[in-house]
Amino acid sequence: SLDRADQAAAAQAMNNAYVAPVGQTVRWNNPESGNSGTVTTTRDGYSSSGGYCREYQQTINVGGRQQTAYGTACQAQDGTWQIQK
């Protein structure tokens, strides 16, 4: 599992990826835990309600095991990003 420092680093990487060029990989790591990960936006566009959205791929390496996830985040009117379920 990710500790608080891991979670903070991963969240910062996600926020950086949302504004990075599509296809650019943003990396994070925590030397204390040895955990790391990447976030890469793979596509952008607009939701049916007109909100700006980005699809992404995320990898997390914990204890020598890698997990990959895919998702979509859309920007809210206040500028924050919300992961879509």
N, C-alpha and C positions, 0 to 999 in steps of 0.2 A: 504494500500500500504506500501511498505518497504521504510524506509528512507535510507540515505546514509550509516549510521552505520550498519543498517540491511543488506544492500546489500554487504557491505564489509565483514561482518561476514559470510554471506551465501557463498560468493565467496571463502573465505578462507576455509570454510568447504568442498566445492566442491574440491578444490585443494588438501586438505588433504585426501579426500576420493579416489581420483584418484590413490594415491600411497599406501593406506591402504590395508590390506588383504581383499579379496572378502568376503563379508558378515559382515564386521565390520561397525558399525554405527558411523558416526561422527556427533556430535551435535554442535549447535551454539545457542546463545541467546543474546539478547540485553536487559539488565535490565531497561534501560531508556525508551524504547518503549514497553517492555513486549512481543515483538515478538521473535519467536524462530523457530528452524527447525532441521531437520536431513537429512543426505545424507548417503545412503547405496549402495555400489557397489554390484550388484547381479550376474554379470557374466563378464568374460573377454575373449578376443579372438582377431582375426585379421580381418581387412577389406579385401575386394577383392583386394585392391592395396597393401596389406601387412602391413598396419599401425596397431599399437597396439590400441585396443579399449576396453572400459569398459561400460557395461550397469549399470544404477543406478536407484534408487528410491529416490525421494526427497519429504519431507513433510515440509510445512511451516505453522506456526500458527500465524495468524494475527488477533488481536481483538477478540480472543476466537474462531475463525473459522479456521479449518484445511483444507488445500488443499494438494493433492498428485499429483505428476507428475512422469513420467518415461521418460528416455532418454538414449542416447548413446553419449559418448564423445570419440574422437580418438586423439591420440598424434601426433602432427605435427613433421616434421623433426627438427624443432628448439627446441623441447621439450615442447612446450605449448600444452594445451589441447583445442580442438575445439568441441563444441557441434554439433552433426550432426542433420540436419533437415530432 
